[in-house]
Amino acid sequence: MAPAAHVSAVRSLYKRILMLHRFMPIDLRALGDQYVKDEFRRHKTASAEEATRFMAEWQNYKDTLQTQVLEVVGNKKLVFGSDLSEEKLKDFQDEQIGQIYELMLESTKPNRQFDIQEEGTPK
């Protein structure tokens, strides 16, 4: 992919993911937005092979999230995420496993790090 086309594809995917996060509960949105921003920043200087894999995985995430958002619109039931297969986990480096574990802990604990309230709700 030509550099300009690649940059355009990355920006488009990044913006679409952040837009889809708007449908998530506010605390998960804050967590997800920060994670996406950090990961995209961290991979700015990735090799061509890493960038291809990075884009494929984030495209997959975007597709999954988009499907879940469309299901939520009809049901009003918020269910986000998906399970990672053992095969998929074997592809991750130790650092990535640690990141996923920390993300799982943060997104499932009752008192999340992000204590953000919707506008208009009393504190």
C-alpha positions as CSV (number, residue, x, y, z in Angstrom):
1,M,0.0,0.0,0.0
2,A,1.3,3.4,-0.9
3,P,2.3,5.6,2.1
4,A,-0.5,8.1,1.6
5,A,-3.1,5.4,1.1
6,H,-1.9,3.6,4.2
7,V,-2.1,6.8,6.3
8,S,-5.6,7.4,5.1
9,A,-6.6,3.8,5.9
10,V,-5.1,4.1,9.4
11,R,-6.9,7.4,10.1
12,S,-10.2,6.1,8.8
13,L,-10.0,2.9,10.9
14,Y,-9.0,4.9,14.0
15,K,-11.8,7.4,13.6
16,R,-14.4,4.7,13.0
17,I,-13.3,2.8,16.2
18,L,-13.6,6.0,18.3
19,M,-17.0,6.7,16.8
20,L,-18.2,3.1,17.6
21,H,-17.0,3.6,21.2
22,R,-19.6,6.3,21.6
23,F,-22.2,3.5,21.9
24,M,-20.4,2.0,24.9
25,P,-21.0,2.8,28.6
26,I,-19.1,6.0,29.4
27,D,-16.5,4.2,31.6
28,L,-15.8,1.6,29.0
29,R,-15.7,4.2,26.3
30,A,-13.0,6.2,28.3
31,L,-11.0,3.0,28.8
32,G,-11.3,1.9,25.2
33,D,-10.6,5.3,23.7
34,Q,-7.4,5.6,25.7
35,Y,-6.3,2.1,24.8
36,V,-6.9,2.7,21.1
37,K,-5.0,6.0,21.2
38,D,-2.0,4.5,23.0
39,E,-1.9,1.4,20.6
40,F,-2.1,3.5,17.4
41,R,0.6,5.9,18.7
42,R,2.8,2.9,19.8
43,H,2.6,1.4,16.3
44,K,3.4,4.5,14.3
45,T,6.9,3.2,13.6
46,A,6.0,-0.4,13.1
47,S,7.6,-2.5,10.3
48,A,5.4,-3.2,7.2
49,E,4.7,-6.7,8.5
50,E,3.7,-5.5,11.9
51,A,1.6,-2.8,10.5
52,T,-0.3,-5.2,8.2
53,R,-1.1,-7.5,11.2
54,F,-1.9,-4.5,13.4
55,M,-4.4,-3.2,10.9
56,A,-6.0,-6.6,10.3
57,E,-6.6,-7.1,14.0
58,W,-8.0,-3.6,14.5
59,Q,-10.2,-4.0,11.5
60,N,-11.5,-7.3,13.0
61,Y,-12.1,-5.4,16.3
62,K,-14.0,-2.7,14.4
63,D,-16.1,-5.2,12.6
64,T,-17.0,-7.1,15.8
65,L,-17.8,-3.9,17.6
66,Q,-19.9,-2.6,14.7
67,T,-21.9,-5.9,14.7
68,Q,-22.4,-5.7,18.5
69,V,-23.5,-2.0,18.3
70,L,-26.1,-2.9,15.6
71,E,-27.4,-5.7,17.8
72,V,-27.6,-3.3,20.8
73,V,-29.7,-0.8,18.9
74,G,-32.5,-3.3,18.5
75,N,-32.3,-5.0,21.9
76,K,-31.1,-2.2,24.2
77,K,-28.9,-4.8,25.9
78,L,-25.3,-3.8,26.2
79,V,-23.0,-6.7,25.5
80,F,-19.6,-5.9,24.1
81,G,-16.5,-7.9,23.6
82,S,-15.7,-11.5,22.5
83,D,-13.6,-14.4,23.8
84,L,-10.1,-15.0,22.6
85,S,-9.4,-18.5,21.4
86,E,-6.4,-20.4,22.9
87,E,-4.9,-20.4,19.4
88,K,-5.1,-16.6,19.2
89,L,-3.5,-16.2,22.6
90,K,-0.5,-18.3,21.6
91,D,0.3,-15.7,18.9
92,F,0.7,-13.0,21.5
93,Q,3.9,-11.9,23.1
94,D,4.2,-11.9,26.9
95,E,3.8,-8.1,27.0
96,Q,0.6,-8.3,25.0
97,I,-0.8,-11.0,27.3
98,G,-0.1,-8.7,30.2
99,Q,-1.9,-5.8,28.5
100,I,-4.9,-8.0,27.8
101,Y,-5.0,-9.2,31.3
102,E,-4.8,-5.7,32.8
103,L,-7.5,-4.5,30.3
104,M,-9.8,-7.5,31.3
105,L,-9.3,-6.7,35.0
106,E,-10.0,-3.0,34.6
107,S,-13.1,-3.6,32.4
108,T,-14.7,-6.1,34.7
109,K,-14.0,-4.7,38.2
110,P,-17.0,-3.1,40.0
111,N,-15.2,0.2,40.8
112,R,-13.4,1.1,37.6
113,Q,-10.5,3.5,37.4
114,F,-12.6,5.8,35.3
115,D,-15.3,7.4,37.5
116,I,-17.0,9.4,34.7
117,Q,-20.7,10.2,34.8
118,E,-23.0,11.1,32.0
119,E,-23.8,14.8,31.7
120,G,-26.8,15.7,33.9
121,T,-26.5,12.8,36.3
122,P,-26.1,13.8,39.9
123,K,-22.8,12.9,41.7
